[in-house]
């Protein structure tokens, strides 16, 4: 009888913990719109940037400006490099992994400002309230 009571109590506690934590990681916010403050760019550039020692991050950003091919219809594609974003509105395009997220944001390029699919570090994306 005591064993059954202990097992029931353990099950109730485990269920309550699962419901309060929601089974989700707070760093993996689930939202469709938000703001990006930080860096963004091609997936390869972001991976290299995140692997760069902190003392060299500014130099990496300066040495790899974002460049995209602009079609006749005004669509940006084949982007390489990185850019700095300051409270730029963005919509989530793809939930990539635990460290990065793919978003569509307006990015200033050589020939104007265009909506571009870029990858940003997850901590730089803040959901719209």
Secondary structure, 3 states (H helix, E strand, C coil): CHHHHHHHHHHHHHHHHHHHHCCCCCCCCCCCEEEEEEEEECHHHHHHHHHCCHHHHHHHHHHCECEEEECCCCCEEEEECEEEEEEEEEEEEECCCCCEEEEEEEEEECCEEEEEEEEEEHHHEEECC
